[in-house]
Amino acid sequence: SGFEIVSGQRTEAIIEDLQPLTTYEFTVVVLNSVSDEVGSSSEESVSTMTAPLVPNIPTITSLIPVRPTGLNVTWIATIDPHTQTDINMFRIEYYIDGEDPTEPVIMINDPDIRSITISELKDNTTYGVRIQAINSGGPSEYSTPVTQTTLLSPLGPPSVSFSDSPLLSPSLSSTFFSTSLLSSSPSPTQSNARRNTILTTSGRVTVIIVVIITLPIVLFCFLVSQINYFSF
């Protein structure tokens, strides 16, 4: 309790050092030079509650990369029910580390949420994240920023192509179908290794075909020699 004297024609006063979120009763007494005692003239009373404090600063407990374009952030936020009202929402800022933390932002209107996944980020990039809580008294200060690097995007699956390559002898009138696994950017070493593999395979095919062709001729010659032998 206390009082403050306002003189002259003033019709307002600022009462300081009050407790937040506390109901106070104010009585205004009008006095003049002929008043015999305090309260002998007209007075008016009114009750009102002081504003709450803003929420405590949230604390980010984890920031985990969940995919090349996403980070999962988890935080805690508390209030003092004697001086602060309940949290209404959270504001989350995320930004590339080293840049100004302005936009974009995520507004969380559910005060019970304590974890979300931030999506549509760049892969293999370090981001900073900070959070503030908001109640009827206003926004808290931002939490201490936490940084984390998103995952590196994996390479895409290899593509398969088929091409007609006359790798065998032209006299055999054969066509060898080669299958090559093509990466996005094959190195010279990979190209040479692939070429050597194809040539080695074609050589083996040539030997097999030659054996298949010459084997019946050898057997035929053997049978003819046997028939001549027994005929004598």
Salt bridges, closest charged atoms under 4 A:
GLU93 OE2 - ARG91 NH2 3.54
GLU93 OE1 - ARG130 NE 2.84
